[in-house]
């Protein structure tokens, strides 16, 4: 028994030695100071703002980029005046919307020619509906009187934005703006719109479920972004609320207020179709702003042969040939550029103005829109690279044919003795490619 007990003791000692690796003997560590039962946090220095906590783990979406942005955004939102309670509630469970990020990053393969866009906007359907709305919406005379914006312009905007309120969009504006902000391409803008949307909710003017709109955050019958809503939306029907979703009067009065604040000139037109003499220098397009009398000295006259009103006669006007020398030509009055503050697109502003003219009973254009060929993204980018290679800077070769590209093209056309209308056609692209040569 003693032998077996001794063997068992040796075995136990060996096992104990194997339980942890051998370590070199060390000096004993100094004893830690005693901790109080409850530790009070050190007071923050008076000059430093209190720390802002980030979003709690339960709100994590599983998307690392989105969650990292959301954690950073929390502090910025609190500094912008959003309460932690609102943030916790509205951002709880928030996830990026893949539909929004896909639409934001989508670059269409083919651009829509301006003639196609306008011919699709100014048709008998919206003209007839607009003329009925002109009579049916009882708030329009008072809105026009108060803000000085013609009711036909407001109706045309209403038509273009949501088909007279029928298609307002069903995207969650909070989620859409958060998705765009996290993506990063337009972060500052998207965060500003998100903060504005959160402030609308905090004010009680609308609930999260009411804040529905387009994928890019435009809301209501006249499609206001959250910042535009807070700055320019008005109560048009006198019920004490600004309801752009359900009140036609609120939506139309808000659009009128936006245009009035943007500089709309009452009593003045938005543009007039004109004709030019043979050999006209189209390099003047999108250039100087001259009075109609000054343009007349260059042979530019109203296409309908009518006289200019006194208000229009005194206004500075810019010449535009949106479909080239063979299409309709316009003198753009200051109110055209105010419409572009609503949507900064030449095509949009022309469509609104032309539709408004028809709703008011005006005649169609004297010169019809030509048939245009859609240009591929590759062709547009090739043209831009060719212009740059030839010493005519179009800006970034991104396939967007904007002012920079049109200005560069007009300069190249004028230098080559071509009609300098800045119109990029398939034939013009071939000329550019041939002259630039090389691998574009």
C-alpha positions, 0 to 999 in steps of 0.5 A: 500500500505504501509503495502504491501511495508513493507512486501515486504521490509522484504521479500527482506531482508530475501532473501538476508540473505539466499543468503550466509551463516553467517560467523564470523567477520574477520579482513580485509585482507591486500591489495595486492601489485599492479601487473604490467600490464605485468609480466616478468619471473624471469631469470634462474640462470646461472648454471641451465638448462632452463626448458623443457616443456612437451608435449601439451595436444592435443597429449594426447592419453587417455592412462594414463601410456603412456601419463605420460611416454611421458611427462617425455620423452620429457625432456630427449629427448631434453637433448639428442639433439632432438629439441622441433620442431621435438618432437612436430611434431613427437609425436603429436597424438602419441598413444601406439600400442597394437600389439607391447605391446602384442608381447613384453609380449607374452611368447609362450606356446611351444618352437621351437626346434632348429632342427625345426628352422634350418631345416626350415631355411636351405631348397632348396628354400633359398639355390637356391635363395641365389645362384642366388643372389650371382651372380645377386647382382653386388655389392657383390664382392666389399663389400666382398673385402672391409669388408672381410665378405664372400658374402654367410654369408651376403646373408644368413643374408639377407634371415633370416632377410627379405626373401631377402628384401621381408618382411621388416615389416610395423610397424611405428618405432617411435610408436613401440619404444614409445610403448615399452618405455612406457610399461617399461620392456625395457624402457632404450633400447627402449628410446635409439632407439626412440631417435636414430630414431628421430635423423635420421628424424632430419638429413633428412636421412629418413622421418617418413613414411620411418621408417618402420620395425618390431614390435621391431624396426628393419628396412630395408632389413637387419633389423637394429635398429635405433642405429645400423643404425646410427652407422654402416649403410653405402652407398653401392651404392655410391648415397650419401644415406644410404637406407636400405629399397630400396638399396640391396647394402646399406643393404648388405654393412651395414651388412658387416660393422656391422660384420667387426666392431664386429670383423669378421676375414677374411679368417677364417670359422665360425664353423665346424661339428665334431665327438667325441669318445665314452665316450666323456665328454660332460660337456665340451660343451659351456666351454673351447675354445681350438684350433682344435689341442687341441680338437683333443687330446680329440678325436674330429675330423672334421665330413667330414674328411677334414683337417683344414685350417691354419686360422682355425687351429690357432683359439680358438674353443668352442664345442657345441651340440645344440640338445644333444649328438645324434645330430650334434656337432660343434666346434664354431670358433670366427666368429660364435660369431660375427654373434651372435652380429647381433642376439644373438641367438645360433639357428640364428647363426647356421642357418646363418652359415649352410645356407651360407655353402650350398649357397657356394656349401657345403654339408649337415651335416654329422649327421642329426638333430634328431626329437625333442619334443617341451617343454611346458612353464610349463615343462621348468619352472618345470625343472628349479625349480627342478634344483634349488631345487636340488642345481644346480642354473639355474638362474631365473625360467622363462622358457627360456632355456639359458646358465644358465639352460644348465650349471646347467643341465650339472652339474646335469647330470655329478653328476648323471652319465648321459651324460652331454650334457645339453640337456633338453628333456621330459625324462630329465624333468621327471628324474628331477621331480622325484628326486626333488619331492615335489610341483614344 
